[in-house]
Every structure is written in structure tokens, then in C-alpha cells.
């Protein structure tokens, strides 16, 4: 099963693995991504720690999408 990802800049949807490489074909650092179409770079940043609700369920951390460096 392939996981798709969509660029927020140009709207291109592609396989997740296509966003994990720079325009030069070099692998990007963990949680850094770059659109293969428009070269928009972004990263996922954890904004909170996992929490436990009143029912004892573990809630995942919240993530934010922030701009990254142009091409690596």
C-alpha cells in the first residue's frame, strides 16, 4: 500500500517517498520533505508531548508544518 502526500503550495499529490528526496536526489533529514514538482520544502515539528486523557488513552503529540530550507 502506498501512502500519498499532497503539497500545500502547488497541490501535487504523489507517493510519500517522492517527497523524501531533494531535487539533486539526496535523501532529506528525518521529518524534512520537498515537493518533487514545485520544490517547496517543509518540515514537521512536534508542538506538544503525548498526553493521557481521563480514560487512560494515550493521545499523540500535535504536529505543525513549517517552512524549510529551499533545496538541500
TARA-V727480 format. One record per residue. N is the residue number from 0. RES is the residue in three letters. PSI is psi in whole degrees, -180 to 180 (NA if undefined). NEAR is the number of other C-alpha atoms within 8 Angstrom. Layout:
BEGIN
[[N:RES:PSI:NEAR] [N:RES:PSI:NEAR]]
END
This chain:
BEGIN
[[0:UNK:128:2] [1:UNK:143:5] [2:UNK:126:6] [3:UNK:155:8] [4:UNK:145:9] [5:UNK:135:8] [6:UNK:132:10] [7:UNK:-19:5] [8:UNK:-56:6] [9:UNK:-13:7] [10:UNK:4:7] [11:UNK:134:8] [12:UNK:132:8] [13:UNK:174:9] [14:UNK:143:10] [15:UNK:-41:10] [16:UNK:-28:6] [17:UNK:-25:9] [18:UNK:-3:13] [19:UNK:8:11] [20:UNK:145:13] [21:UNK:175:13] [22:UNK:-21:9] [23:UNK:0:6] [24:UNK:9:6] [25:UNK:141:8] [26:UNK:140:7] [27:UNK:157:10] [28:UNK:161:5] [29:UNK:136:4] [30:UNK:14:7] [31:UNK:138:12] [32:UNK:155:11] [33:UNK:131:13] [34:UNK:129:12] [35:UNK:-14:9] [36:UNK:-56:6] [37:UNK:-3:7] [38:UNK:16:10] [39:UNK:126:9] [40:UNK:141:13] [41:UNK:166:12] [42:UNK:157:11] [43:UNK:130:10] [44:UNK:131:9] [45:UNK:125:9] [46:UNK:-8:8] [47:UNK:165:7] [48:UNK:159:8] [49:UNK:144:9] [50:UNK:164:8] [51:UNK:125:9] [52:UNK:-178:8] [53:UNK:-15:5] [54:UNK:2:5] [55:UNK:9:6] [56:UNK:140:7] [57:UNK:122:8] [58:UNK:136:8] [59:UNK:161:7] [60:UNK:158:10] [61:UNK:144:9] [62:UNK:149:9] [63:UNK:146:8] [64:UNK:121:8] [65:UNK:155:8] [66:UNK:149:7] [67:UNK:-174:8] [68:UNK:158:7] [69:UNK:-96:7] [70:UNK:139:8] [71:UNK:NA:8]]
END
